[in-house]
Amino acid sequence: MASASLPNDYQGAWTLARPALRRGVCLHSGEVSEVHLLPSQQLGFHVSWIDSNEPPVTLKADQVRESQLCTALELGNHKLITVEHLLAALAGCGLTHVHIKVSGEEIPLLDGSALCWVDAITEAGVVQANTPREAPLLIKEPLVLHRGESVITATPAKCFSLIGVISFPYPAIGNQMMGIELTPERFVNEIAPARTFGFLDQLETLMAAGLIKGGGLENALVCDGDHWVNPPLRFEDEPVRHKLLDLIGDLALVGFPQAQVIVYKGSHGLHTDLATALLNLST
């Protein structure tokens, strides 16, 4: 995936040159939804609904609500779920000013990665915004947060870098680790293509809970113990890369800190804990 039209780093303020549209099936509801990505000169990511005259809502970290298997936002009278791949693509590509217009209450899964959103962004092109972006979040001392055996840390650093570690009892995944000093180009080439994944022995339980109605072999990797049901993988370590993709999306609402973030067995809840801690430091 070429990224020549994207910013070189996360220093400037950028918006879309033209609108872009994507439509697809949603992971949990199974419904089809539509997303319009529109240029904006207002700092931040802003959501409005296609069938409503209500003004756009600016997305913030304190709108995140606990939700199983995805990131969910409470936006006044609306909710919007499964936002993490889209937000990862916007922030990972360096965009800072974007209006998102949606048709429903869930963002479509597309191919299960952020690649289709990156394609939409590069299709639209990017231009500098007229208002500056906020300075990166600075931390003076390490942050350490945990949920059970899952741990996330943020340590002061010269730039934003990530290290992800995962461990699963399934031989097809096992123990994986990846580190990356993030730039828009590296995000596009090394993180964005990584797809969401699930486990064959958990599908019936999730479906009985009313989840993953739109999940399928075309939009998620499925692991059956010692092998993948729908190979080939895009990367040998695609699962840990996707976990970093989720983390990037969950940090998009507070901005990337000038820190090295290390996460062991991450989850959306744990990522949100870090986002909240970073937000508290900036206020």
Protein Blocks (a to p, Z undefined) as FASTA:
>chain_A
ZZklpcfblmbccddfbdcddddddfklopacdddddddfbecjddddfkbcbdcddddf
klpccdehiacddehjaccehklmmmmmmmmnopabdcdddfblbdcfklopaklmmmmm
mmnopaddfbdcddddddfbdcdddehjbccdddddfbdcdddddddfbfklmpaddddd
ddfklmmmmmmmpccdddfklmmmmmmnopaklgcfklcccdehjacfbbcdfbfklmmm
mmmmmmmmmmmmnopaddddddehiafklmmmmmmmmmmmmZZ
